[in-house]
Amino acid sequence: MSNFNYKYNTKSLTYEKVTVTIRKRIWQVLSYLATGLVFASVTIFFAYNYFDSPKEKQLEREISELTLQYDFLNNRMGQVSEVLADIEERDNNVYRTIFEAEPIPASIRQAGYGGVDRYKELQGYNNTDLMVETSKRLDRVSKQLYIQSKSFDEVVNLVKNKEKLLASIPAIQPISNTDLRHQPSGFGWRTHPIYKTPEFHPGMDFAATQGTEIYATGDGTVERADDMAQGYGNHVVINHDYGYKTLYGHMVRFVVHPGQKVKRGQLIGYVGSTGLSTAPHVHYEVIKAGTKMNPVNYYYNDLTPEQYQKLIELSSQSSQTFD
């Protein structure tokens, strides 16, 4: 088959061979390419603007799912915030109140993070507002949780200190007297047994037979155990910390020494009548922050309400002390 093209010449009534120059062939090729390029451009334009590729469809599904998850996360954080607010309320009004700690102000609990550019990397997207709001809520909840965690750490320390405080406060009678058989002489103005003059009595006297056991009324450290204080004879002073001290006077002998740690209910000595005393008894004082208090207010740990009331009546009736 011939590779040449012919055309019919109407004038000469003959076929003539068509000769195509290289330049013309180049133009033909270029025209084909231009036409194809235009067609391809139009096709691509419509495809990109009006039809989604499989990958784009997949990405759209993923974006839709992420948006849904953001909404779900926002709702969950709302629930977490409500629970956290309830915990904060109880922390301020129950736990911290019980342990005498100042509540944490809302201005500190609710304080946000500073900086206007903190969320700039989230700007410029279709879901910017949703992402920024979610990030802000997450940051707020994170900070609230941190503050609450620190608050609970403080409450735990308060509990530990409170436990130590409760064990240290003098809260029992210095001798075994739950049946109130040992007649007490109370705190306040009494007639001095020797000088027979009105005198302020800064403690309570419990009459008992010589050798009756005397106990520490709270945890503490023995500060003194000697007979070198005027009028007290053999006596012991215990420092309970938290501003509390107790004194036990007129012992026949003591069994502790200065610097020794003692527990509530531990034996520290025996009833006697040493010093300025008219009969065997223990003179007992409670000192708080340097002020001598009425010991009757500190016997709540080993007496029933009825026994406590009876002890108050007995100590009030006595008009004279034993020292």
Buried (B, 14 or more C-beta within 10 A) or exposed (E): EEEEEEEEEEEEEEEEEEEEEEEEEEEEEEEEEEEEEEEEEEEEEEEEEEEEEEEEEEEEEEEEEEBEEBEEBBEEBEEBBEEBEEBBEEBBEEBBEEBEBEBBEEEEBEEEEEEEEBBEEBEEEEEEEBBBBBBBBBBBBEBBEEBBEEBEEBBEEBEEEBEBBBBBBBBBBBBBBEEBEBBBBBBEEBBBBEEEEEBEBBBBBBBBEEEBBBBBBBBBBBBBBBBEBEEBBBBBBBBBBBEBBBBBBBBBEBBBEEEBEBEBBBEBBBBBBBBBBBEBBBBBBBBBEEEBBBBBEBBEBBBEEEBBEEBBEBBBEBEEBBB
